[in-house]
Amino acid sequence: MIVWGKVRWWALRPARVAMLDASFTRRMSDAPEVIAELAGRLSRRSAASSVRLATAQEPRLPVRLHHTLWQLAGRFGEPRAEGMVLRVPLCHVLLSWLVGARRPAMSRAINELERAGRLARRPDGTWWLGRQPPEGFGTLALPADQPVAA
């Protein structure tokens, strides 16, 4: 866990963090392509935050969970012929925290999605999410460079 002021992050795998302050901005003033790339990332992050906010407002837990998993798949998923595979170690407790639910309710939501054929926990601990994102998910949450396999 990294703590900076009042902000906390938990990393599921090793990560590096850089603080891009005014000094960095001054040094990059001769490299507009760097500033343009950072501005693009900020724009995509803002759009992704909007999707997460909309997802958090969904009252039905299975729908909220399904959308959250597809949001994670947009960043960490592997499109395959049989569907999207999410290779992130997500236990029921962590999923509960991500979607704002209690652990028992999370287990029921996972079971409901499994029965509907929209989700499966694979023997290696990864998650299979199917071939298509949930209805109403839109394309905003999936990066253009990671299309879902048909």
C-alpha positions as CSV (number, residue, x, y, z in Angstrom):
1,M,0.0,0.0,0.0
2,I,1.2,3.5,-0.9
3,V,0.1,6.5,1.2
4,W,0.6,10.0,0.0
5,G,-1.1,12.6,2.1
6,K,-4.7,11.4,2.4
7,V,-4.6,9.3,-0.8
8,R,-4.1,5.5,-0.7
9,W,-3.5,3.0,-3.4
10,W,-3.4,-0.8,-3.3
11,A,-1.4,-2.6,-6.0
12,L,-2.3,-6.1,-7.1
13,R,1.1,-6.5,-8.5
14,P,4.4,-4.5,-8.3
15,A,4.0,-0.9,-9.5
16,R,6.0,2.2,-9.9
17,V,4.7,5.6,-9.1
18,A,6.0,9.0,-10.4
19,M,5.0,12.4,-9.1
20,L,4.7,14.8,-12.1
21,D,5.0,18.2,-10.5
22,A,5.7,21.7,-11.8
23,S,9.4,21.0,-12.2
24,F,8.6,18.0,-14.5
25,T,6.2,20.3,-16.5
26,R,9.0,22.9,-17.0
27,R,11.5,20.2,-18.1
28,M,8.9,18.8,-20.6
29,S,8.1,22.2,-22.1
30,D,10.4,21.3,-25.0
31,A,8.7,18.0,-25.5
32,P,5.1,18.7,-26.5
33,E,4.5,15.1,-27.5
34,V,5.0,14.1,-23.8
35,I,2.5,16.7,-22.7
36,A,0.0,15.6,-25.4
37,E,0.3,12.0,-24.3
38,L,-0.3,13.0,-20.6
39,A,-3.3,15.1,-21.6
40,G,-4.7,12.1,-23.5
41,R,-4.2,9.9,-20.5
42,L,-6.0,12.4,-18.3
43,S,-8.9,12.5,-20.7
44,R,-9.2,8.7,-20.8
45,R,-9.0,8.6,-17.0
46,S,-11.7,11.1,-16.7
47,A,-13.9,9.1,-19.1
48,A,-13.2,5.9,-17.1
49,S,-14.1,7.7,-13.9
50,S,-17.4,8.7,-15.3
51,V,-18.1,5.0,-16.3
52,R,-17.1,3.9,-12.7
53,L,-19.4,6.5,-11.2
54,A,-22.3,5.4,-13.4
55,T,-21.6,1.8,-12.5
56,A,-21.6,2.6,-8.8
57,Q,-25.2,4.0,-9.2
58,E,-26.5,0.7,-10.5
59,P,-28.8,-0.8,-7.8
60,R,-28.6,-4.4,-9.0
61,L,-25.4,-6.0,-7.6
62,P,-25.0,-8.6,-10.4
63,V,-25.2,-5.9,-13.0
64,R,-22.8,-3.7,-11.0
65,L,-20.4,-6.6,-10.6
66,H,-20.5,-7.6,-14.3
67,H,-19.8,-4.0,-15.4
68,T,-17.0,-3.6,-12.9
69,L,-15.3,-6.8,-14.2
70,W,-15.6,-5.6,-17.7
71,Q,-14.1,-2.3,-16.8
72,L,-11.1,-4.2,-15.3
73,A,-11.0,-6.4,-18.4
74,G,-10.7,-3.3,-20.5
75,R,-7.4,-2.7,-18.9
76,F,-6.2,-6.1,-17.8
77,G,-8.2,-8.5,-19.9
78,E,-7.0,-10.8,-22.6
79,P,-9.4,-11.2,-25.6
80,R,-9.6,-14.8,-26.7
81,A,-11.8,-16.7,-29.2
82,E,-13.8,-18.1,-26.3
83,G,-14.3,-14.7,-24.6
84,M,-12.5,-12.3,-22.4
85,V,-10.2,-13.6,-19.7
86,L,-9.4,-11.5,-16.7
87,R,-6.0,-12.4,-15.2
88,V,-6.2,-10.4,-12.0
89,P,-6.3,-12.1,-8.6
90,L,-9.8,-11.1,-7.5
91,C,-11.2,-12.9,-4.4
92,H,-14.8,-12.4,-3.3
93,V,-13.7,-10.0,-0.5
94,L,-11.8,-7.7,-3.0
95,L,-14.7,-7.8,-5.4
96,S,-17.0,-6.9,-2.6
97,W,-14.9,-3.9,-1.8
98,L,-14.7,-2.8,-5.4
99,V,-18.5,-2.8,-5.9
100,G,-19.5,-1.7,-2.5
101,A,-21.2,-4.9,-1.3
102,R,-21.0,-7.4,1.5
103,R,-19.2,-10.7,1.0
104,P,-22.3,-12.9,1.2
105,A,-24.2,-10.7,-1.4
106,M,-21.1,-10.9,-3.6
107,S,-21.2,-14.7,-3.6
108,R,-24.9,-14.6,-4.6
109,A,-24.2,-12.2,-7.4
110,I,-21.3,-14.3,-8.7
111,N,-23.5,-17.4,-8.6
112,E,-26.3,-15.5,-10.5
113,L,-23.8,-14.5,-13.2
114,E,-22.4,-18.0,-13.4
115,R,-25.9,-19.5,-13.8
116,A,-26.6,-17.0,-16.6
117,G,-23.4,-18.0,-18.4
118,R,-21.9,-14.5,-18.2
119,L,-19.1,-15.3,-15.8
120,A,-16.9,-18.3,-14.7
121,R,-14.0,-18.7,-12.4
122,R,-11.4,-20.8,-14.2
123,P,-9.4,-23.5,-12.4
124,D,-6.3,-21.3,-12.5
125,G,-8.1,-18.5,-10.6
126,T,-8.7,-16.2,-13.6
127,W,-12.1,-15.1,-14.6
128,W,-13.9,-15.7,-17.9
129,L,-16.3,-12.9,-18.8
130,G,-17.9,-14.1,-22.0
131,R,-17.5,-12.8,-25.5
132,Q,-19.5,-9.6,-25.3
133,P,-19.7,-6.9,-22.6
134,P,-23.0,-6.5,-20.7
135,E,-25.9,-4.8,-22.4
136,G,-25.7,-1.0,-22.1
137,F,-22.0,-1.2,-21.2
138,G,-21.0,0.8,-24.3
139,T,-17.6,1.2,-25.8
140,L,-16.3,4.0,-23.5
141,A,-14.9,1.6,-20.9
142,L,-13.0,-0.6,-23.3
143,P,-9.8,0.8,-24.9
144,A,-9.9,1.0,-28.7
145,D,-6.7,-1.1,-28.9
146,Q,-8.2,-4.0,-27.0
147,P,-11.3,-5.2,-29.0
148,V,-13.3,-8.0,-27.7
149,A,-12.8,-11.2,-29.7
150,A,-15.7,-12.2,-31.9
